[in-house]
């Protein structure tokens, strides 16, 4: 039995089979057959951003907030190259993303034709799978495989390139022998939970255990909470896992790392047993590797502790830290088979409490409004509600949001982690709002980061998305400026933003309400107005540039921490635990 379908129609049909309801598209000559198919069919919504990079970020925000692959459709040449940053960001942050791009017809490939580029050659190093379809009979299988690869094992980005002649071809054999792509893609990950009995014994006997949680545990908040409380073990997380364990709970050490909680960093360095679930030991949470977790390594030598690493991607195990008990397994499977007992651990809990009380996140107040004050006021509002998601750009505002908002629920904060892409805040928020129309979606952004993608205000208005956009306008790339102050003898180079636009007028120019706040006495009222407004709104917070502390400088141990202890900005280094 055969049916006459074009390549574009096959892709559309497959998207429906995979329950796709929303795609982010940007048109052009080579991809027009697929865009036209979307237009002629109404079961899939398509959203047009102002730039291909923003479309890939919006799809990434969509995927981060739902766990489903974000779908992008772009044209050839610049459509591909403009998508590179978004593809890399998704892969690096383990986010399922599928990019479909058009290409010039097969006979023109390699001739430097108009809007041609070596698409799959460019994207192969930054995706889980990159493949060009050169035969219409392969289209259905390739799309199915793209979805499988994007979500299997450690999720990531997939790129499927389709020449225009394949999109427009009009012959398709409905039933045929499926093509085997196993030699081209990553094999499915195996699951195992070996050595559980020994690990149970280690946990029960540990004097100073700690749970180090990454985003691989985000789907298992209930299991994690039950295990941590029933075993009486403190919990610290990466930024991508904030909220998987309620940060208002006494066992929470919040997030760790370069700008993380001092108590969390000290606890890792002092712990005799680190139980790392769903994290890859990124350099931002380890400090210099040679000085990482000395007490755990010492305990392992004495047969009494060490580092347990659970990750469903076996390539992450032993890649950065030479952990001692390694389980290639899903975090939920691991937590479900643990059998441990409650241990009081009075001395350890006393140390944890002391560090938490002594080294709280803080800042120096001046006569001008600070980003930290804005976020503290916002946190007071958020503590009263639960149906929200927050995105951010990259910079001081990102780290300060991590510090001064208390994260209570998993998958409520979405930010570019490993790649650190400025400008992701607004397009991420667009993806989150489209995926979650009933949630309060807030973009906490810095002026420098927001300037990268501020044209996406047009997209917000075009689709009537009620996103709340908070722009911390301090006139600088303040995170880099801090490094210039500390490590480059105060040579401030290219970090002064000089004249930013009037963000209120900018929002209004795009048909969005804009408000302004620069006085702390107005802050609570402005926050309430901002977050309770029922449509899209931008609030420009005019704040003073500041330094983000604590800070573990590059090349330092995780507990070699720089703190600010005065308005003048004097630093203390290498503060001893306790």
Order of alpha helices (4+ residues) and beta strands (2+ residues): beta-alpha-beta-alpha-beta-alpha-beta-alpha-alpha-beta-alpha-beta-alpha-beta-alpha-beta-alpha-beta-alpha-beta-beta-alpha-beta-alpha-alpha-beta-beta-alpha-alpha-alpha-beta-alpha-beta-alpha-beta-alpha-alpha-beta-alpha-alpha-beta-alpha-beta-beta-beta
